[in-house]
Amino acid sequence: MRALADQLLQETGPQPPAMVTSDDGAVVLLRHRFEPSEGSLGHPHQLRLGMAIDGGGRLQQRSQSGLLQGVWQPGQFNVVLPGDIGTYASPAVEVLGFAIDTGHHPLETHQLHVLQPLAARLQRDPVVTSVLQALWCSAQADACLPGFLEHGVQVLLHRLQQLAGHARATPPRGPALSVRQLQRLQEYIDTQYGQPLAVAQLAAALQMDPSTFSRALRAATGLPPYAFLTQRRMQWARAQLVQGRNVTEVALACGYANPSKFSAAFRRVVGCSPSAWATQHRSRW
């Protein structure tokens, strides 16, 4: 079998990805900007998790786990389990994630089985975001102790098992917002990026009553309205920081009178501070 890192290099196209590999080669942490693409999905012996950190758009996956489709937004991740073979169509997106060669990594069968509920939809979790960002920042700063990647992945796997248990126990929430409705909502938020917005205003943008809107939004994204609004505004803020605007300017433009509150919200959504994000992305590899 081709080494995991070699296979990922082949899949990412002419621009090589940035990656960190465990000593035994069974775990790879990767960051890469993918162009819009479609093709085959899944591998018999690989577990993959990819979190969007920039870009995004409509994602569709058809596999043995069913049909996953939605708007892939920064902060959301998808999980592809070993043997979950199918096809995909992906937007242009920058991804931070990991891959595990389960044939050479000590994963128990039950660890993989319990993750099944996560494969059917895009996920979002601040713990996963923070751990992935911490692993990547540590690797880039050359501040990694032996076994850091293996330990970090074990933490992520434990968290994924917790999320899968919650997803299995959560009852259906009713109809979700469609992809078109989500796009309309995002466009509305973007045109009002500096204004305070109430749930009633967000609902009115889709011609829905607030309670129905809140349930449908949560069913589609896993987020209540205010968290979705914050996430979208932080996406706009990321782009402004990369273009050279300072943190205070961006905070005020996003409607935050207090830059420290903006920084706390940014860290909660993105997993690092605004200044760290700007530094990383202005000096892209």
N, C-alpha and C positions, 0 to 999 in steps of 0.2 A: 504494500500500500504506500502511495506517495505520502511523504511527510505532510502534516497538516499545514504548516506554514507555506510549503511549496504549492499546495493546492490553492490556498487563499491567494497567493501571488498570481497564479494563473487566472483566477476568476476576476480579479480586480482591474484587468485591462492594462493599457500601456503605461499609465501613471502608477508606480508602485505605492502600496499603502505604507503607512507608518505602523509598525507592529512590535510587540514584545512577546517573546516566547519563553515558556517554562523550560527548566533545565532538561526535562525528558522529552520536550516537544509535543506533549499531549494537550497543552493549553496555549492559546494564542489570544492576546489582547490586541485589538486592531482599531485603527481610526482611518477613515478613507472617505473621500467624496466620490460617490457613484453617479454616473450619468443615467438618464432614463433608460430602463432596460426591461426585458422580459425573457423568460426562459424556464429551465427546469429548476425545481425546488427540492431541497432535501438531500440527505445522504444517509446510507444505512447505519453509519457508526459515528455521526456527529451531532452534537447539541450546539445550537447557535442562538445567540441573543444579540440583536442589533437595536441600539437606541439612536433615534434621530437627534442630532444636535444643531443642524442647520438645514435649510431647504425643506423638502417634503412636498406632499401632495397626495393624490389618489393612489392608494395601494390596493392591490387585489392578489390574493393567494388562494389557490384551489389545491387541496391535499386531502389525505385520508382523515384529517381532523375536521374537514368541512370547508366552507367558503368564508374567508376573512376578507372584508373590504371596508374601506373607510379612508378618511383623510389622515395621513401620517404626519403628525406635527412634532416639532422639537420637544423632547422630553418623553415621548411615547416610545415604547419598545415592542418588538415582536419576538416570539420564541418559536424556533423550529426544532422539533424533537427528532431524535434518531429514527430513521425509517419512515418519517412522514413525507412521502414522496408526492410531488405534484408540480404545479406550474405557478409562476408569479408574473406580475407586471408592476414595476416600481417606478416612482418619480425620481427626479434628480434629488439626491439627499446626501448629506454628510452624516456618517454613522460612526458611533463609538460602541464597541461591543466585544464579545469574546466568542471563541469556538473551542469546543472540547472534543477530542478524539476519544470516544467512550470505549474503544477497543483497547486503549492503553492508559486509561484513567480509572482509578478505583471508584466508579459510581455503581451503586447498587441498583438493581432493576426496579425496586419499589420507589427509589428516588426519582426515576424518570417517569414512572407510571403516574405518580401523583401530580405531575406538572401538566397533564393533558388539558385541564380546563384553561390554561393560559394560552394555548395554541390557537384558540378560536377567535381571538380578538386582540386588538392593540391594547397594551397595558401602560399604566403610568404609576410610578411609585417613587417617593423622595428618597427612600433608602437605596434602591437600586441606582438611582441617578447619582447620589452622593458617593457611593462606593466605587462606581465606575470612574467617576471624575477623580477621586482620590488615588485610585490605582494608576490612572493615566498620568496625573500630575507627578506622582512619586517616580514613575518610570522616566519621565522627561527630565526631572531634576536629578536623576542618578542617585536617588535617595532610598533605594530598595534593599531591604535585607534579604538574605537567602530564603526562598520559599514564599516571598510576599505574594506572588501572583497566584500560586496554588491556594494559599490561605484566603486571599481575597475572593477567589472563585467559590470556595466553600461557603464563605459568608453570603455570597450572592445566591448560591443554590439553596441555602437554608431559607433565605428571604423569599425566594420564588416558591418554595414549598408552602410557606405561610400564606402567600398571596393565592396560591392555587386552592388551598383549603377554604379561604374566604370566598373565592369565586364559586366553588362548588356549593357552599352553604347559602349564597345570596340568591333569593328568588328572582324570577324575571321581573323587570321593571316596567314592562309595557312597551309600546312602540317607541323607537328611537328616532332622533332627527336623521333625515336623509343626508347623503353627501352634499347634495345641492343646498339644503338648508344650512348645513354647517358652513359652507362656503359663503353663503349670503350673510350669515351671522359674523363671520370673520371680516368680511368686507365692511360691514356696518361698524364694527369695533375699530377697524383701521381708520375710518374716516372721522372717528370721534376720539382719537387716541389721547387727547389732553383733557377730555371732559369727564366728569363723574357720571357714571351710568348705573341706573338702578335695574333690578331684575325686570320690572315692568317695561322699561324702555327696550331691553334686549328682547323680551317676548314680543313686544309690539313690532319690532323690526321683522319678525317672522309671522306677524298676524296671528299670534297665539295668546292665550291667557297665561299669566305667570306660573300657575301651578302645573299646568300641562307642559309648558315649556321647560320648567325645571326638571321634571321627570324625564322628558324626552332627551334633554341635553345630557343628563347623568347616564341614561341608558346608552347613549352614543359614545360618550367620552370618559365616563367614570368620574366626571367632575361636576360639582355644583356650579351655578352661574358665576359667583364671584371668583372662584378659583380658575374657571375657564377664562374669564375676563383678564385676570392677572397674568395667566400663562400667555395669552395672546399679546398683551402689552409688553411682556418681557421679551417676546420674540422680536417685536419692533425695536425694543431697547438694545438688543444684541447688535442689530445691524447699525444702529446709530453709534454705538461705542466703537465698533470696528472702523467706522468712517472717520474717527478722530474726535468726536465730541466727548467732553469730559463728563464724569459721573453726575455732577450737580446739574449740568445742562439737561442731560437726558432725564434725570429724575423729575425736574420741573416740567419738561415737555410731556412726560407721562402722567402728570397730574399729582405728583408727590411733592408736597411743600417741604417735607423733611427727607433729605437725601439718605439718612440712615435707615429710614423705613423702606425706602426704595431698595437700598442695598440688601436689607433683610429679605424682602420679597424676591429679589433677583436670585439670591443664594438659595432660597427655598425652591424655586422653580428650576434653576439651571444647575445648581450643585457647586457653584463657586462664586466668588465675589465679582462685581462688575469690572473692577480693575484687572483682576486675574484673567477674566474672559477677554478683555481688550488686548492684553499683552500677548496671550496665546494666539489670538487670531490675526493680529497685525503682523506677526512674524511667522506666517504659515510655512510649514515644511513643504 
